[in-house]
Amino acid sequence: MSEDQRHTKPGQEVLREFCRLLRPAGVVRLVVPDAELYLTLYARSRVGGPVHFPYQEEGDAEVTPLMYVNRVFRDHGHKYAYDFDTLAMMLEQSGFVRIARETFGHGRLSELLIDTESRRRESLYVEAETPAE
């Protein structure tokens, strides 16, 4: 494995391609499960704090906090967990500028707001632009 491959995070090549293909000042909107949310809930559960994971249902007594984390990141085919800091760093390394956390239904371009309401409570929304020139 080369030095570049060892330090390339999953998804990095895709972000570089997005940056290459978008026109100047083009906008990318990324929506992924928010690892920070899940890991914060997990950590809180370890110190006895009350937690309620997204999609937790009554009767889930035999599901541990780590099972909820695995459910979102493993059971749905995800290969990597992202938080805002990680995505922002990867976007910047890929050539993007004006990187910002957004929220459900809010962003720079209305045509990119194709968010799924049912995923709102667990999603991280991040937008960035390609350099103007």
N, CA, C and O atoms as a GROMACS GRO file, in nm:
protein
  532
    1MET      N    1   0.084  -0.118   0.000
    1MET     CA    2   0.000   0.000   0.000
    1MET      C    3   0.089   0.124   0.000
    1MET      O    4   0.182   0.134   0.080
    2SER      N    5   0.061   0.218  -0.089
    2SER     CA    6   0.142   0.339  -0.099
    2SER      C    7   0.108   0.434   0.016
    2SER      O    8   0.005   0.419   0.082
    3GLU      N    9   0.196   0.530   0.038
    3GLU     CA   10   0.173   0.632   0.141
    3GLU      C   11   0.043   0.707   0.114
    3GLU      O   12  -0.032   0.734   0.208
    4ASP      N   13   0.014   0.741  -0.012
    4ASP     CA   14  -0.109   0.811  -0.047
    4ASP      C   15  -0.232   0.728  -0.015
    4ASP      O   16  -0.330   0.780   0.040
    5GLN      N   17  -0.228   0.600  -0.047
    5GLN     CA   18  -0.343   0.513  -0.020
    5GLN      C   19  -0.368   0.499   0.129
    5GLN      O   20  -0.484   0.492   0.172
    6ARG      N   21  -0.262   0.494   0.209
    6ARG     CA   22  -0.275   0.477   0.352
    6ARG      C   23  -0.342   0.599   0.416
    6ARG      O   24  -0.412   0.585   0.517
    7HIS      N   25  -0.321   0.717   0.360
    7HIS     CA   26  -0.374   0.840   0.419
    7HIS      C   27  -0.500   0.890   0.349
    7HIS      O   28  -0.554   0.994   0.388
    8THR      N   29  -0.546   0.820   0.248
    8THR     CA   30  -0.670   0.859   0.181
    8THR      C   31  -0.787   0.798   0.256
    8THR      O   32  -0.794   0.676   0.275
    9LYS      N   33  -0.878   0.882   0.296
    9LYS     CA   34  -0.996   0.836   0.368
    9LYS      C   35  -1.102   0.787   0.269
    9LYS      O   36  -1.109   0.837   0.157
   10PRO      N   37  -1.183   0.690   0.310
   10PRO     CA   38  -1.291   0.646   0.220
   10PRO      C   39  -1.375   0.766   0.176
   10PRO      O   40  -1.416   0.849   0.258
   11GLY      N   41  -1.400   0.773   0.049
   11GLY     CA   42  -1.478   0.884  -0.006
   11GLY      C   43  -1.395   0.999  -0.058
   11GLY      O   44  -1.446   1.085  -0.130
   12GLN      N   45  -1.267   1.003  -0.022
   12GLN     CA   46  -1.182   1.116  -0.062
   12GLN      C   47  -1.173   1.129  -0.213
   12GLN      O   48  -1.181   1.240  -0.266
   13GLU      N   49  -1.156   1.019  -0.284
   13GLU     CA   50  -1.146   1.025  -0.430
   13GLU      C   51  -1.276   1.075  -0.492
   13GLU      O   52  -1.273   1.148  -0.591
   14VAL      N   53  -1.388   1.037  -0.435
   14VAL     CA   54  -1.518   1.084  -0.486
   14VAL      C   55  -1.528   1.236  -0.469
   14VAL      O   56  -1.573   1.306  -0.559
   15LEU      N   57  -1.487   1.286  -0.354
   15LEU     CA   58  -1.492   1.430  -0.330
   15LEU      C   59  -1.400   1.505  -0.426
   15LEU      O   60  -1.435   1.612  -0.475
   16ARG      N   61  -1.283   1.450  -0.453
   16ARG     CA   62  -1.192   1.512  -0.550
   16ARG      C   63  -1.256   1.517  -0.689
   16ARG      O   64  -1.243   1.616  -0.761
   17GLU      N   65  -1.326   1.410  -0.726
   17GLU     CA   66  -1.395   1.408  -0.856
   17GLU      C   67  -1.508   1.510  -0.859
   17GLU      O   68  -1.526   1.579  -0.960
   18PHE      N   69  -1.584   1.521  -0.751
   18PHE     CA   70  -1.690   1.623  -0.744
   18PHE      C   71  -1.628   1.761  -0.767
   18PHE      O   72  -1.680   1.840  -0.846
   19CYS      N   73  -1.518   1.789  -0.700
   19CYS     CA   74  -1.454   1.920  -0.712
   19CYS      C   75  -1.405   1.943  -0.855
   19CYS      O   76  -1.416   2.053  -0.908
   20ARG      N   77  -1.352   1.841  -0.916
   20ARG     CA   78  -1.301   1.852  -1.054
   20ARG      C   79  -1.414   1.875  -1.153
   20ARG      O   80  -1.399   1.952  -1.248
   21LEU      N   81  -1.527   1.808  -1.133
   21LEU     CA   82  -1.636   1.811  -1.230
   21LEU      C   83  -1.731   1.930  -1.216
   21LEU      O   84  -1.791   1.972  -1.315
   22LEU      N   85  -1.745   1.983  -1.096
   22LEU     CA   86  -1.835   2.097  -1.078
   22LEU      C   87  -1.778   2.223  -1.141
   22LEU      O   88  -1.657   2.243  -1.144
   23ARG      N   89  -1.865   2.306  -1.189
   23ARG     CA   90  -1.820   2.434  -1.246
   23ARG      C   91  -1.766   2.523  -1.133
   23ARG      O   92  -1.790   2.495  -1.016
   24PRO      N   93  -1.694   2.630  -1.167
   24PRO     CA   94  -1.647   2.723  -1.064
   24PRO      C   95  -1.765   2.774  -0.981
   24PRO      O   96  -1.871   2.806  -1.035
   25ALA      N   97  -1.746   2.780  -0.852
   25ALA     CA   98  -1.848   2.818  -0.753
   25ALA      C   99  -1.965   2.719  -0.750
   25ALA      O  100  -2.074   2.752  -0.704
   26GLY      N  101  -1.941   2.597  -0.799
   26GLY     CA  102  -2.042   2.492  -0.791
   26GLY      C  103  -2.057   2.443  -0.647
   26GLY      O  104  -1.962   2.446  -0.569
   27VAL      N  105  -2.176   2.398  -0.613
   27VAL     CA  106  -2.206   2.357  -0.476
   27VAL      C  107  -2.229   2.207  -0.468
   27VAL      O  108  -2.298   2.149  -0.552
   28VAL      N  109  -2.170   2.145  -0.367
   28VAL     CA  110  -2.196   2.006  -0.335
   28VAL      C  111  -2.267   2.003  -0.199
   28VAL      O  112  -2.231   2.079  -0.109
   29ARG      N  113  -2.367   1.917  -0.186
   29ARG     CA  114  -2.437   1.897  -0.059
   29ARG      C  115  -2.424   1.750  -0.023
   29ARG      O  116  -2.462   1.662  -0.100
   30LEU      N  117  -2.370   1.725   0.094
   30LEU     CA  118  -2.352   1.589   0.143
   30LEU      C  119  -2.445   1.566   0.261
   30LEU      O  120  -2.454   1.649   0.351
   31VAL      N  121  -2.513   1.453   0.260
   31VAL     CA  122  -2.600   1.414   0.371
   31VAL      C  123  -2.563   1.272   0.409
   31VAL      O  124  -2.579   1.179   0.330
   32VAL      N  125  -2.514   1.257   0.532
   32VAL     CA  126  -2.468   1.127   0.582
   32VAL      C  127  -2.518   1.109   0.725
   32VAL      O  128  -2.552   1.208   0.791
   33PRO      N  129  -2.521   0.985   0.775
   33PRO     CA  130  -2.551   0.967   0.918
   33PRO      C  131  -2.447   1.042   1.001
   33PRO      O  132  -2.328   1.039   0.970
   34ASP      N  133  -2.491   1.109   1.105
   34ASP     CA  134  -2.404   1.190   1.188
   34ASP      C  135  -2.336   1.105   1.295
   34ASP      O  136  -2.397   1.074   1.398
   35ALA      N  137  -2.212   1.068   1.271
   35ALA     CA  138  -2.139   0.983   1.366
   35ALA      C  139  -2.126   1.051   1.501
   35ALA      O  140  -2.130   0.984   1.604
   36GLU      N  141  -2.110   1.182   1.502
   36GLU     CA  142  -2.098   1.254   1.629
   36GLU      C  143  -2.221   1.233   1.716
   36GLU      O  144  -2.209   1.211   1.836
   37LEU      N  145  -2.338   1.239   1.656
   37LEU     CA  146  -2.462   1.216   1.730
   37LEU      C  147  -2.462   1.078   1.793
   37LEU      O  148  -2.486   1.064   1.913
   38TYR      N  149  -2.436   0.976   1.713
   38TYR     CA  150  -2.441   0.838   1.763
   38TYR      C  151  -2.333   0.811   1.867
   38TYR      O  152  -2.359   0.743   1.967
   39LEU      N  153  -2.214   0.862   1.846
   39LEU     CA  154  -2.105   0.836   1.940
   39LEU      C  155  -2.123   0.915   2.070
   39LEU      O  156  -2.083   0.869   2.176
   40THR      N  157  -2.182   1.033   2.061
   40THR     CA  158  -2.213   1.110   2.182
   40THR      C  159  -2.317   1.036   2.266
   40THR      O  160  -2.304   1.026   2.388
   41LEU      N  161  -2.419   0.984   2.200
   41LEU     CA  162  -2.520   0.906   2.272
   41LEU      C  163  -2.459   0.781   2.334
   41LEU      O  164  -2.490   0.746   2.447
   42TYR      N  165  -2.372   0.716   2.259
   42TYR     CA  166  -2.304   0.596   2.311
   42TYR      C  167  -2.222   0.633   2.436
   42TYR      O  168  -2.233   0.566   2.539
   43ALA      N  169  -2.141   0.738   2.427
   43ALA     CA  170  -2.058   0.780   2.540
   43ALA      C  171  -2.144   0.816   2.661
   43ALA      O  172  -2.111   0.780   2.774
   44ARG      N  173  -2.253   0.886   2.638
   44ARG     CA  174  -2.344   0.923   2.747
   44ARG      C  175  -2.403   0.797   2.813
   44ARG      O  176  -2.419   0.792   2.935
   45SER      N  177  -2.433   0.697   2.732
   45SER     CA  178  -2.490   0.574   2.788
   45SER      C  179  -2.389   0.501   2.877
   45SER      O  180  -2.428   0.432   2.971
   46ARG      N  181  -2.260   0.516   2.848
   46ARG     CA  182  -2.156   0.448   2.925
   46ARG      C  183  -2.140   0.505   3.064
   46ARG      O  184  -2.090   0.437   3.154
   47VAL      N  185  -2.181   0.631   3.084
   47VAL     CA  186  -2.170   0.693   3.217
   47VAL      C  187  -2.306   0.701   3.286
   47VAL      O  188  -2.322   0.772   3.385
   48GLY      N  189  -2.402   0.626   3.233
   48GLY     CA  190  -2.532   0.615   3.299
   48GLY      C  191  -2.631   0.724   3.265
   48GLY      O  192  -2.738   0.730   3.327
   49GLY      N  193  -2.599   0.808   3.170
   49GLY     CA  194  -2.693   0.913   3.133
   49GLY      C  195  -2.808   0.858   3.051
   49GLY      O  196  -2.795   0.755   2.984
   50PRO      N  197  -2.922   0.927   3.056
   50PRO     CA  198  -3.036   0.883   2.976
   50PRO      C  199  -3.010   0.912   2.828
   50PRO      O  200  -2.966   1.021   2.792
   51VAL      N  201  -3.038   0.816   2.744
   51VAL     CA  202  -3.019   0.834   2.600
   51VAL      C  203  -3.138   0.775   2.525
   51VAL      O  204  -3.203   0.682   2.571
   52HIS      N  205  -3.162   0.832   2.411
   52HIS     CA  206  -3.263   0.778   2.320
   52HIS      C  207  -3.205   0.790   2.179
   52HIS      O  208  -3.192   0.900   2.125
   53PHE      N  209  -3.169   0.676   2.121
   53PHE     CA  210  -3.111   0.675   1.988
   53PHE      C  211  -3.218   0.698   1.883
   53PHE      O  212  -3.334   0.658   1.903
   54PRO      N  213  -3.182   0.761   1.770
   54PRO     CA  214  -3.279   0.770   1.660
   54PRO      C  215  -3.330   0.631   1.624
   54PRO      O  216  -3.253   0.535   1.618
   55TYR      N  217  -3.456   0.623   1.602
   55TYR     CA  218  -3.524   0.498   1.563
   55TYR      C  219  -3.532   0.396   1.676
   55TYR      O  220  -3.571   0.282   1.653
   56GLN      N  221  -3.495   0.436   1.797
   56GLN     CA  222  -3.511   0.346   1.911
   56GLN      C  223  -3.660   0.331   1.940
   56GLN      O  224  -3.733   0.429   1.945
   57GLU      N  225  -3.702   0.210   1.957
   57GLU     CA  226  -3.844   0.183   1.980
   57GLU      C  227  -3.864   0.120   2.116
   57GLU      O  228  -3.772   0.059   2.172
   58GLU      N  229  -3.986   0.135   2.169
   58GLU     CA  230  -4.021   0.065   2.292
   58GLU      C  231  -4.003  -0.084   2.265
   58GLU      O  232  -4.034  -0.131   2.155
   59GLY      N  233  -3.954  -0.157   2.361
   59GLY     CA  234  -3.933  -0.299   2.341
   59GLY      C  235  -3.795  -0.333   2.288
   59GLY      O  236  -3.765  -0.450   2.264
   60ASP      N  237  -3.711  -0.232   2.269
   60ASP     CA  238  -3.574  -0.256   2.224
   60ASP      C  239  -3.481  -0.284   2.342
   60ASP      O  240  -3.362  -0.252   2.336
   61ALA      N  241  -3.534  -0.341   2.448
   61ALA     CA  242  -3.457  -0.362   2.570
   61ALA      C  243  -3.335  -0.450   2.548
   61ALA      O  244  -3.237  -0.439   2.621
   62GLU      N  245  -3.339  -0.536   2.449
   62GLU     CA  246  -3.227  -0.626   2.426
   62GLU      C  247  -3.133  -0.574   2.318
   62GLU      O  248  -3.060  -0.651   2.255
   63VAL      N  249  -3.135  -0.444   2.297
   63VAL     CA  250  -3.044  -0.380   2.202
   63VAL      C  251  -2.953  -0.289   2.284
   63VAL      O  252  -3.000  -0.199   2.353
   64THR      N  253  -2.824  -0.314   2.275
   64THR     CA  254  -2.728  -0.232   2.350
   64THR      C  255  -2.698  -0.103   2.275
   64THR      O  256  -2.724  -0.095   2.155
   65PRO      N  257  -2.641  -0.002   2.343
   65PRO     CA  258  -2.602   0.120   2.273
   65PRO      C  259  -2.509   0.096   2.154
   65PRO      O  260  -2.522   0.160   2.050
   66LEU      N  261  -2.415   0.003   2.170
   66LEU     CA  262  -2.325  -0.024   2.058
   66LEU      C  263  -2.398  -0.091   1.942
   66LEU      O  264  -2.360  -0.073   1.826
   67MET      N  265  -2.501  -0.166   1.972
   67MET     CA  266  -2.582  -0.225   1.864
   67MET      C  267  -2.651  -0.116   1.782
   67MET      O  268  -2.665  -0.130   1.661
   68TYR      N  269  -2.694  -0.006   1.847
   68TYR     CA  270  -2.753   0.105   1.772
   68TYR      C  271  -2.648   0.169   1.681
   68TYR      O  272  -2.678   0.202   1.566
   69VAL      N  273  -2.527   0.186   1.732
   69VAL     CA  274  -2.420   0.243   1.650
   69VAL      C  275  -2.393   0.152   1.530
   69VAL      O  276  -2.384   0.199   1.416
   70ASN      N  277  -2.379   0.023   1.554
   70ASN     CA  278  -2.355  -0.072   1.445
   70ASN      C  279  -2.472  -0.077   1.349
   70ASN      O  280  -2.453  -0.091   1.228
   71ARG      N  281  -2.593  -0.066   1.400
   71ARG     CA  282  -2.712  -0.072   1.315
   71ARG      C  283  -2.706   0.036   1.208
   71ARG      O  284  -2.733   0.010   1.091
   72VAL      N  285  -2.672   0.157   1.248
   72VAL     CA  286  -2.672   0.266   1.150
   72VAL      C  287  -2.551   0.260   1.057
   72VAL      O  288  -2.563   0.293   0.939
   73PHE      N  289  -2.436   0.218   1.108
   73PHE     CA  290  -2.316   0.223   1.024
   73PHE      C  291  -2.282   0.092   0.955
   73PHE      O  292  -2.211   0.093   0.855
   74ARG      N  293  -2.329  -0.018   1.003
   74ARG     CA  294  -2.295  -0.146   0.941
   74ARG      C  295  -2.414  -0.208   0.868
   74ARG      O  296  -2.399  -0.260   0.757
   75ASP      N  297  -2.531  -0.201   0.929
   75ASP     CA  298  -2.647  -0.268   0.871
   75ASP      C  299  -2.698  -0.202   0.743
   75ASP      O  300  -2.778  -0.262   0.671
   76HIS      N  301  -2.655  -0.081   0.714
   76HIS     CA  302  -2.704  -0.010   0.596
   76HIS      C  303  -2.597   0.006   0.490
   76HIS      O  304  -2.613   0.086   0.398
   77GLY      N  305  -2.490  -0.069   0.502
   77GLY     CA  306  -2.388  -0.070   0.398
   77GLY      C  307  -2.287   0.043   0.403
   77GLY      O  308  -2.204   0.055   0.312
   78HIS      N  309  -2.291   0.126   0.506
   78HIS     CA  310  -2.193   0.234   0.516
   78HIS      C  311  -2.055   0.174   0.540
   78HIS      O  312  -2.041   0.074   0.611
   79LYS      N  313  -1.954   0.237   0.482
   79LYS     CA  314  -1.816   0.189   0.495
   79LYS      C  315  -1.733   0.275   0.589
   79LYS      O  316  -1.623   0.236   0.627
   80TYR      N  317  -1.785   0.391   0.626
   80TYR     CA  318  -1.708   0.485   0.705
   80TYR      C  319  -1.804   0.575   0.780
   80TYR      O  320  -1.913   0.605   0.730
   81ALA      N  321  -1.767   0.617   0.899
   81ALA     CA  322  -1.850   0.708   0.978
   81ALA      C  323  -1.791   0.849   0.969
   81ALA      O  324  -1.670   0.867   0.980
   82TYR      N  325  -1.877   0.947   0.948
   82TYR     CA  326  -1.832   1.085   0.931
   82TYR      C  327  -1.895   1.176   1.036
   82TYR      O  328  -2.011   1.159   1.075
   83ASP      N  329  -1.815   1.273   1.080
   83ASP     CA  330  -1.867   1.385   1.158
   83ASP      C  331  -1.833   1.512   1.079
   83ASP      O  332  -1.768   1.504   0.974
   84PHE      N  333  -1.876   1.628   1.128
   84PHE     CA  334  -1.853   1.750   1.052
   84PHE      C  335  -1.704   1.778   1.033
   84PHE      O  336  -1.661   1.811   0.923
   85ASP      N  337  -1.625   1.763   1.140
   85ASP     CA  338  -1.482   1.793   1.129
   85ASP      C  339  -1.414   1.708   1.022
   85ASP      O  340  -1.330   1.758   0.946
   86THR      N  341  -1.449   1.581   1.017
   86THR     CA  342  -1.387   1.491   0.920
   86THR      C  343  -1.427   1.527   0.777
   86THR      O  344  -1.342   1.535   0.688
   87LEU      N  345  -1.557   1.550   0.756
   87LEU     CA  346  -1.601   1.587   0.621
   87LEU      C  347  -1.543   1.722   0.579
   87LEU      O  348  -1.503   1.738   0.464
   88ALA      N  349  -1.538   1.818   0.671
   88ALA     CA  350  -1.483   1.949   0.637
   88ALA      C  351  -1.336   1.937   0.596
   88ALA      O  352  -1.294   1.998   0.498
   89MET      N  353  -1.259   1.858   0.670
   89MET     CA  354  -1.118   1.838   0.637
   89MET      C  355  -1.105   1.772   0.500
   89MET      O  356  -1.023   1.814   0.418
   90MET      N  357  -1.184   1.669   0.476
   90MET     CA  358  -1.177   1.599   0.348
   90MET      C  359  -1.218   1.690   0.232
   90MET      O  360  -1.156   1.686   0.125
   91LEU      N  361  -1.322   1.770   0.251
   91LEU     CA  362  -1.364   1.863   0.147
   91LEU      C  363  -1.254   1.966   0.117
   91LEU      O  364  -1.226   1.995   0.001
   92GLU      N  365  -1.194   2.019   0.223
   92GLU     CA  366  -1.086   2.116   0.203
   92GLU      C  367  -0.968   2.052   0.131
   92GLU      O  368  -0.911   2.111   0.039
   93GLN      N  369  -0.931   1.931   0.171
   93GLN     CA  370  -0.821   1.860   0.105
   93GLN      C  371  -0.853   1.828  -0.041
   93GLN      O  372  -0.762   1.808  -0.121
   94SER      N  373  -0.980   1.821  -0.074
   94SER     CA  374  -1.024   1.792  -0.211
   94SER      C  375  -1.035   1.917  -0.296
   94SER      O  376  -1.062   1.908  -0.416
   95GLY      N  377  -1.015   2.034  -0.236
   95GLY     CA  378  -1.015   2.159  -0.312
   95GLY      C  379  -1.137   2.246  -0.290
   95GLY      O  380  -1.146   2.352  -0.352
   96PHE      N  381  -1.230   2.207  -0.205
   96PHE     CA  382  -1.350   2.287  -0.181
   96PHE      C  383  -1.323   2.402  -0.086
   96PHE      O  384  -1.228   2.399  -0.007
   97VAL      N  385  -1.406   2.505  -0.096
   97VAL     CA  386  -1.400   2.622  -0.010
   97VAL      C  387  -1.541   2.649   0.046
   97VAL      O  388  -1.637   2.582   0.007
   98ARG      N  389  -1.552   2.745   0.135
   98ARG     CA  390  -1.682   2.785   0.194
   98ARG      C  391  -1.759   2.661   0.244
   98ARG      O  392  -1.875   2.640   0.207
   99ILE      N  393  -1.694   2.583   0.325
   99ILE     CA  394  -1.751   2.461   0.380
   99ILE      C  395  -1.835   2.497   0.502
   99ILE      O  396  -1.789   2.568   0.592
  100ALA      N  397  -1.958   2.449   0.504
  100ALA     CA  398  -2.048   2.485   0.615
  100ALA      C  399  -2.142   2.371   0.650
  100ALA      O  400  -2.185   2.294   0.565
  101ARG      N  401  -2.172   2.363   0.778
  101ARG     CA  402  -2.275   2.271   0.825
  101ARG      C  403  -2.409   2.336   0.794
  101ARG      O  404  -2.429   2.455   0.818
  102GLU      N  405  -2.500   2.258   0.741
  102GLU     CA  406  -2.634   2.307   0.711
  102GLU      C  407  -2.734   2.226   0.793
  102GLU      O  408  -2.695   2.143   0.875
  103THR      N  409  -2.861   2.249   0.770
  103THR     CA  410  -2.965   2.176   0.841
  103THR      C  411  -3.066   2.122   0.740
  103THR      O  412  -3.063   2.159   0.622
  104PHE      N  413  -3.153   2.038   0.786
  104PHE     CA  414  -3.256   1.980   0.701
  104PHE      C  415  -3.335   2.091   0.632
  104PHE      O  416  -3.384   2.183   0.697
  105GLY      N  417  -3.346   2.082   0.501
  105GLY     CA  418  -3.428   2.175   0.424
  105GLY      C  419  -3.369   2.312   0.404
  105GLY      O  420  -3.435   2.399   0.347
  106HIS      N  421  -3.247   2.336   0.450
  106HIS     CA  422  -3.183   2.466   0.435
  106HIS      C  423  -3.048   2.447   0.367
  106HIS      O  424  -2.972   2.356   0.400
  107GLY      N  425  -3.020   2.535   0.272
  107GLY     CA  426  -2.892   2.529   0.202
  107GLY      C  427  -2.884   2.636   0.096
  107GLY      O  428  -2.975   2.718   0.081
  108ARG      N  429  -2.776   2.635   0.023
  108ARG     CA  430  -2.748   2.740  -0.076
  108ARG      C  431  -2.832   2.731  -0.202
  108ARG      O  432  -2.865   2.833  -0.263
  109LEU      N  433  -2.868   2.609  -0.242
  109LEU     CA  434  -2.942   2.592  -0.367
  109LEU      C  435  -3.066   2.507  -0.342
  109LEU      O  436  -3.056   2.394  -0.293
  110SER      N  437  -3.182   2.559  -0.376
  110SER     CA  438  -3.306   2.486  -0.350
  110SER      C  439  -3.311   2.352  -0.424
  110SER      O  440  -3.371   2.257  -0.374
  111GLU      N  441  -3.248   2.343  -0.541
  111GLU     CA  442  -3.252   2.218  -0.615
  111GLU      C  443  -3.171   2.106  -0.548
  111GLU      O  444  -3.184   1.989  -0.585
  112LEU      N  445  -3.087   2.140  -0.451
  112LEU     CA  446  -3.012   2.038  -0.378
  112LEU      C  447  -3.083   1.994  -0.250
  112LEU      O  448  -3.036   1.903  -0.181
  113LEU      N  449  -3.194   2.056  -0.217
  113LEU     CA  450  -3.264   2.025  -0.092
  113LEU      C  451  -3.362   1.910  -0.113
  113LEU      O  452  -3.483   1.926  -0.097
  114ILE      N  453  -3.308   1.796  -0.149
  114ILE     CA  454  -3.389   1.676  -0.172
  114ILE      C  455  -3.377   1.582  -0.053
  114ILE      O  456  -3.377   1.459  -0.067
  115ASP      N  457  -3.366   1.642   0.064
  115ASP     CA  458  -3.347   1.569   0.188
  115ASP      C  459  -3.466   1.481   0.220
  115ASP      O  460  -3.579   1.509   0.178
  116THR      N  461  -3.442   1.375   0.292
  116THR     CA  462  -3.546   1.281   0.332
  116THR      C  463  -3.590   1.311   0.474
  116THR      O  464  -3.510   1.300   0.568
  117GLU      N  465  -3.715   1.348   0.492
  117GLU     CA  466  -3.768   1.385   0.624
  117GLU      C  467  -3.742   1.278   0.729
  117GLU      O  468  -3.706   1.309   0.842
  118SER      N  469  -3.758   1.152   0.693
  118SER     CA  470  -3.742   1.045   0.791
  118SER      C  471  -3.598   1.030   0.840
  118SER      O  472  -3.574   0.968   0.943
  119ARG      N  473  -3.502   1.086   0.768
  119ARG     CA  474  -3.361   1.079   0.809
  119ARG      C  475  -3.314   1.206   0.879
  119ARG      O  476  -3.199   1.215   0.922
  120ARG      N  477  -3.401   1.303   0.891
  120ARG     CA  478  -3.368   1.434   0.946
  120ARG      C  479  -3.300   1.425   1.082
  120ARG      O  480  -3.200   1.493   1.105
  121ARG      N  481  -3.353   1.344   1.170
  121ARG     CA  482  -3.304   1.342   1.310
  121ARG      C  483  -3.166   1.279   1.326
  121ARG      O  484  -3.105   1.294   1.432
  122GLU      N  485  -3.116   1.211   1.225
  122GLU     CA  486  -2.987   1.144   1.240
  122GLU      C  487  -2.882   1.192   1.140
  122GLU      O  488  -2.769   1.143   1.141
  123SER      N  489  -2.917   1.286   1.056
  123SER     CA  490  -2.829   1.322   0.945
  123SER      C  491  -2.742   1.443   0.972
  123SER      O  492  -2.779   1.534   1.046
  124LEU      N  493  -2.626   1.441   0.909
  124LEU     CA  494  -2.534   1.553   0.906
  124LEU      C  495  -2.543   1.612   0.766
  124LEU      O  496  -2.531   1.540   0.667
  125TYR      N  497  -2.564   1.742   0.757
  125TYR     CA  498  -2.577   1.813   0.630
  125TYR      C  499  -2.456   1.906   0.614
  125TYR      O  500  -2.432   1.992   0.700
  126VAL      N  501  -2.382   1.889   0.506
  126VAL     CA  502  -2.264   1.971   0.483
  126VAL      C  503  -2.265   2.018   0.337
  126VAL      O  504  -2.290   1.940   0.245
  127GLU      N  505  -2.238   2.146   0.318
  127GLU     CA  506  -2.225   2.202   0.184
  127GLU      C  507  -2.090   2.267   0.167
  127GLU      O  508  -2.030   2.315   0.264
  128ALA      N  509  -2.042   2.269   0.044
  128ALA     CA  510  -1.915   2.333   0.012
  128ALA      C  511  -1.919   2.376  -0.135
  128ALA      O  512  -2.002   2.330  -0.213
  129GLU      N  513  -1.828   2.466  -0.170
  129GLU     CA  514  -1.821   2.518  -0.307
  129GLU      C  515  -1.685   2.491  -0.368
  129GLU      O  516  -1.585   2.478  -0.298
  130THR      N  517  -1.685   2.482  -0.499
  130THR     CA  518  -1.557   2.480  -0.569
  130THR      C  519  -1.507   2.625  -0.577
  130THR      O  520  -1.588   2.718  -0.572
  131PRO      N  521  -1.377   2.645  -0.588
  131PRO     CA  522  -1.326   2.782  -0.599
  131PRO      C  523  -1.389   2.855  -0.718
  131PRO      O  524  -1.418   2.794  -0.820
  132ALA      N  525  -1.408   2.986  -0.704
  132ALA     CA  526  -1.472   3.065  -0.810
  132ALA      C  527  -1.390   3.065  -0.938
  132ALA      O  528  -1.448   3.070  -1.046
  133GLU      N  529  -1.264   3.060  -0.931
  133GLU     CA  530  -1.175   3.052  -1.050
  133GLU      C  531  -1.041   3.003  -1.014
  133GLU      O  532  -0.954   2.991  -1.101
   0.00000   0.00000   0.00000
